Amino acid sequence: MGSFCIAPFGLWSRIEPMKIRRVVAPFLSMAFATFVGSAADMRPNILFIMSDDHAAHAISAYGSRVNQTPNIDRLAREGVRFNNCFAANSICSPSRATILTGKYSHLNGVPTFNRFDGSQWTVAKALQAAGYHTGMLGKWHLGSDPTGFDEWTILPGQGAYHDPAFLDRNGRRVVRGYVTDIITDLAIDFLKNRPADKPFFLMCHHKAPHRSWEPDEKHRTAFAGKHIPEPTTLRDDYTGRTDAIRECTQTVFKDLTRRDLKLQPPPELTGPARDKWLNEKPTEVEVRVESKSQKLSGDALNAWKYQRYMQDYLACIQSVDDNVGRLLDFLDSRGLAKNTIVIYTSDQGFFLGDHGLYDKRFMYEESIKMPFLVRWPGTIKPGIEENRLAINPDFAPTFLEIAGQAAPVGVQGRSLVPLLKGEGTPDWRTSFYYRYYHDPGDHNTRAHYGVRTSTQKLIYFWKKNQWEMYDLTNDPQELRNIYGDAAQGAAVEKLKTELYRLKKELRDDDQYAIEQPPAGVDGQPAPRK
Ligand SMILES: [Ca+2]
């Protein structure tokens, strides 16, 4: 399909968003047929950079206490920082499926780590049909081949940090180097070789900083001796909380393995014996301090484990930050920055020792909060903050509106374009629904659903029939479960009403409450066509 021109983008930006949907979108198909082959399409490009498990509180623009991310910060300085953007199901594959479809897990069919049905509607297909040149590079983690992309090169499953294999339409190839650098190289190649007469939509998905947190040598060395401040809730004793947090195996002190801690197995161990050694969770560790061997256990070992975990996690992020800088520089050097919307996000948040945990899954703030930074020169005022509630089902309708397209029936999110433009939205959501299914999953994390408003949170662990409630204004760290407080009776009832209203409105009929679909995104990639 050739290029087309309907109106210069200046006109798009002057038309009210709803009018674009009602008036202009139906006109698009007509215009598309009429003007095929005419002047260049000036709709903005979309560069969507998403990392994996990068918590907002490991970005200095979000006030990180543990690292500095000058390149990612540039997007906050030159664009908008969303302070309340959340994943609706805080694990990798479900977040990705939701971003592509604008739908919750129970409707897009990916509640856990199961294969995505690529025959369904996705925003990539819609943008491709609307004349965008579409690309997907990096971590995909949805089992099936990408659909709706003119170009795709993906990591199989989780992918590898060093000398990773990639899959594309031609099969599998190994690329020498470090994964974050390579994905950025692929993105730069995509930008260099794209058709000049079309706007582009590029999903650049980093693997980092996902477990097993393997930095490149440069950043590993830079962080090796660094002391990382501990979070205040690292030694949370879970008083007043339900069983779920006590039962999970995602704690820094008890559950990091020798592999996670990068301990070296004895040289005589090989094969399964070596793997067994690496997968054990050590209660005593021998380290070298100033060339002397020292045995660590108890509190000293706990503190050491936190440092080891965070040093590698943050070193992986530093490479992501460098590479975001490379991409922004490339846009500048090619004169692309002005008409390219750049988004930086992560598929969900991560516990950085908060509540003593690593990983995500739980509906607590550190896990569900996504960094969401957007630069759109000429439209977004530089350096602003946005506090309205955004969720990852909103991303697809946002991309569509940017491209002048209406969201189809069934998309559950709302376009964030009015928020990006700083417009008032009197009917914006005041709460959102969350649901996590993967139980027992990789970390024995109990399934739950819940509702979060701007000031409160209610969580229901349905397999345990246990509840938690938090006052986010007076207890932002979520240390005091007030569900059972007599004084909260009316507030609990109000939140429950809202929870079940949302559940019904979103057509969550407990489709995956008991049985989860079989795993299908890790290990061997899906058979090639
Ligand atoms: Ca993830």
Residues whose N, C-alpha, C, O or C-beta is under 5 A from the ligand:
A	BS01	CA	D52 D53 I91 C92 D347 Q348
